[in-house]
Amino acid sequence: MIVVHATFPVDTDSRTEAADLFAEVAEQSRREDGVIDYRVGVDVDDDTVFRFVEEYEDESAFDSHTETPHFGKLAERLPDLLAGEPDVTRFDVESATDVEL
């Protein structure tokens, strides 16, 4: 499994546009084959920071995602929306278990 955690600080004036774009990308990404989950949330301390958590079955699913039209649209629009450097980390996960609370 591949997990991606990405943080995008967006410009205050672009927040609504960014939120709409991120919601669209998340919705379309969750429909892709091989995508386990794809979520976007707003940071509780700063509502101009968006956090992506993406889960893919394998390398093929991840690669296919980067070739979709909605990913291309995100990559094209993102530089104009950012207020700082994004932080993107990929995790290659060999096993995962649920945690009981």
C-alpha positions as CSV (number, residue, x, y, z in Angstrom):
1,M,0.0,0.0,0.0
2,I,1.1,3.5,-0.7
3,V,0.1,6.4,1.6
4,V,0.6,10.0,0.7
5,H,0.3,12.9,3.2
6,A,0.4,16.3,1.7
7,T,0.0,19.8,3.2
8,F,-0.9,22.8,1.0
9,P,-0.9,26.3,2.5
10,V,-3.1,28.4,0.2
11,D,-3.4,32.1,-0.2
12,T,-6.2,33.6,1.8
13,D,-7.8,35.2,-1.3
14,S,-7.7,31.8,-3.0
15,R,-9.1,29.7,-0.2
16,T,-12.6,29.2,-1.6
17,E,-11.3,28.3,-5.1
18,A,-8.8,25.9,-3.6
19,A,-11.4,24.3,-1.4
20,D,-13.7,23.7,-4.3
21,L,-10.9,22.3,-6.5
22,F,-9.6,20.0,-3.7
23,A,-13.2,18.7,-3.0
24,E,-13.6,18.0,-6.7
25,V,-10.2,16.2,-6.9
26,A,-11.0,14.1,-3.8
27,E,-14.4,13.1,-5.1
28,Q,-13.1,12.0,-8.5
29,S,-10.0,10.3,-7.0
30,R,-12.1,8.1,-4.7
31,R,-13.8,6.7,-7.8
32,E,-10.5,5.5,-9.3
33,D,-9.5,1.8,-9.4
34,G,-6.9,1.1,-6.8
35,V,-7.6,4.1,-4.6
36,I,-8.4,2.9,-1.1
37,D,-9.2,6.3,0.2
38,Y,-8.6,10.0,-0.6
39,R,-9.4,12.7,1.9
40,V,-8.8,16.4,2.2
41,G,-9.2,18.3,5.4
42,V,-8.7,21.7,6.7
43,D,-6.1,22.3,9.5
44,V,-7.9,23.1,12.8
45,D,-5.3,25.7,13.6
46,D,-5.2,27.5,10.2
47,D,-8.1,27.3,7.8
48,T,-5.8,28.2,4.9
49,V,-3.9,24.9,5.3
50,F,-5.3,21.9,3.6
51,R,-4.1,18.3,4.4
52,F,-4.5,15.4,1.9
53,V,-4.3,11.8,3.0
54,E,-4.3,9.4,0.1
55,E,-4.2,5.6,0.1
56,Y,-3.4,3.5,-2.9
57,E,-3.4,-0.3,-3.3
58,D,-0.1,-0.3,-5.2
59,E,2.4,1.5,-7.4
60,S,0.2,1.0,-10.5
61,A,-2.8,2.7,-8.8
62,F,-0.6,5.6,-7.7
63,D,0.9,6.0,-11.2
64,S,-2.6,5.9,-12.8
65,H,-3.8,8.6,-10.4
66,T,-1.1,11.0,-11.6
67,E,-2.2,10.5,-15.2
68,T,-5.9,11.5,-14.6
69,P,-7.4,14.7,-15.9
70,H,-8.4,15.8,-12.4
71,F,-4.8,15.4,-11.1
72,G,-3.6,17.4,-14.2
73,K,-6.0,20.1,-13.3
74,L,-4.8,20.2,-9.7
75,A,-1.2,20.3,-10.8
76,E,-1.9,23.2,-13.3
77,R,-3.9,25.3,-10.8
78,L,-2.0,24.6,-7.6
79,P,0.9,27.0,-8.1
80,D,-1.5,30.0,-8.4
81,L,-3.3,29.0,-5.2
82,L,-0.3,28.4,-2.9
83,A,0.9,30.8,-0.2
84,G,3.9,28.7,0.6
85,E,5.8,25.5,-0.1
86,P,3.8,22.3,-0.1
87,D,5.0,19.4,2.0
88,V,4.4,16.0,0.4
89,T,5.5,12.7,1.9
90,R,5.0,9.3,0.5
91,F,4.9,6.2,2.7
92,D,5.4,2.7,1.3
93,V,3.5,0.5,3.8
94,E,4.0,-3.2,4.1
95,S,1.3,-3.8,6.7
96,A,-1.3,-1.9,8.6
97,T,-3.7,-2.8,11.4
98,D,-6.7,-1.0,12.9
99,V,-6.1,0.6,16.3
100,E,-8.8,0.1,18.9
101,L,-9.7,3.2,20.9
